[in-house]
């Protein structure tokens, strides 16, 4: 490998502000902000969404078979389709 062309790989703290969750992950992202954790100083990045707050990972996503336009249509007119 060539010297001096690769970004610095280090442990970075990501903070999901919507769930108030902190993650320590290895990354090459650049930032000027730092945070003190476990007696050490780490680079610090804030996030709006992560696996701690995204509805796909938390299981709080809407079930489209019970909600939405198609479900309302089936509630109103589903009995006509089954009567044939």
C-alpha positions as a Python dict, from the first residue, in 0.01 Angstrom:
ca = {
    (1, 'X'): (0, 0, 0),
    (2, 'X'): (113, 352, -72),
    (3, 'X'): (195, 566, 228),
    (4, 'X'): (-5, 881, 300),
    (5, 'X'): (-304, 824, 68),
    (6, 'X'): (-539, 633, 298),
    (7, 'X'): (-773, 806, 542),
    (8, 'X'): (-719, 755, 914),
    (9, 'X'): (-928, 469, 1052),
    (10, 'X'): (-1023, 517, 1417),
    (11, 'X'): (-1303, 465, 1668),
    (12, 'X'): (-1577, 729, 1633),
    (13, 'X'): (-1879, 789, 1858),
    (14, 'X'): (-2209, 826, 1670),
    (15, 'X'): (-2499, 980, 1866),
    (16, 'X'): (-2856, 915, 1753),
    (17, 'X'): (-3026, 1229, 1883),
    (18, 'X'): (-3382, 1103, 1835),
    (19, 'X'): (-3327, 792, 2052),
    (20, 'X'): (-3043, 933, 2265),
    (21, 'X'): (-2828, 629, 2184),
    (22, 'X'): (-2449, 625, 2148),
    (23, 'X'): (-2253, 386, 1924),
    (24, 'X'): (-1876, 340, 1911),
    (25, 'X'): (-1781, 227, 1560),
    (26, 'X'): (-1462, 222, 1356),
    (27, 'X'): (-1480, 482, 1080),
    (28, 'X'): (-1278, 711, 853),
    (29, 'X'): (-1528, 1000, 873),
    (30, 'X'): (-1375, 1340, 944),
    (31, 'X'): (-1504, 1570, 1217),
    (32, 'X'): (-1375, 1847, 1440),
    (33, 'X'): (-1612, 1764, 1728),
    (34, 'X'): (-1502, 1536, 2013),
    (35, 'X'): (-1667, 1369, 2311),
    (36, 'X'): (-1529, 1228, 2635),
    (37, 'X'): (-1640, 866, 2698),
    (38, 'X'): (-1490, 598, 2924),
    (39, 'X'): (-1203, 828, 3014),
    (40, 'X'): (-1097, 872, 2650),
    (41, 'X'): (-1162, 1138, 2386),
    (42, 'X'): (-1327, 1023, 2062),
    (43, 'X'): (-1439, 1200, 1744),
    (44, 'X'): (-1814, 1271, 1765),
    (45, 'X'): (-2087, 1262, 1496),
    (46, 'X'): (-2461, 1324, 1548),
    (47, 'X'): (-2725, 1130, 1354),
    (48, 'X'): (-3097, 1186, 1302),
    (49, 'X'): (-3178, 818, 1242),
    (50, 'X'): (-3002, 494, 1330),
    (51, 'X'): (-3099, 136, 1404),
    (52, 'X'): (-3204, 250, 1752),
    (53, 'X'): (-3472, 485, 1618),
    (54, 'X'): (-3565, 370, 1264),
    (55, 'X'): (-3910, 209, 1249),
    (56, 'X'): (-3784, -87, 1046),
    (57, 'X'): (-3548, -193, 1327),
    (58, 'X'): (-3769, -98, 1621),
    (59, 'X'): (-4073, -289, 1492),
    (60, 'X'): (-4300, 14, 1509),
    (61, 'X'): (-4360, 34, 1136),
    (62, 'X'): (-4713, 46, 1003),
    (63, 'X'): (-4869, -271, 873),
    (64, 'X'): (-5008, -173, 535),
    (65, 'X'): (-5253, -465, 531),
    (66, 'X'): (-5439, -309, 825),
    (67, 'X'): (-5383, 59, 753),
    (68, 'X'): (-5387, 289, 453),
    (69, 'X'): (-5591, 331, 140),
    (70, 'X'): (-5602, -34, 35),
    (71, 'X'): (-5724, -145, 378),
    (72, 'X'): (-5994, 121, 382),
    (73, 'X'): (-6104, 15, 33),
    (74, 'X'): (-6126, -349, 144),
    (75, 'X'): (-6324, -250, 453),
    (76, 'X'): (-6576, -60, 244),
    (77, 'X'): (-6604, -282, -65),
    (78, 'X'): (-6444, -615, 30),
    (79, 'X'): (-6775, -777, 105),
    (80, 'X'): (-6884, -726, -258),
    (81, 'X'): (-6582, -912, -393),
    (82, 'X'): (-6647, -1211, -164),
    (83, 'X'): (-7019, -1234, -253),
    (84, 'X'): (-6964, -1375, -605),
}
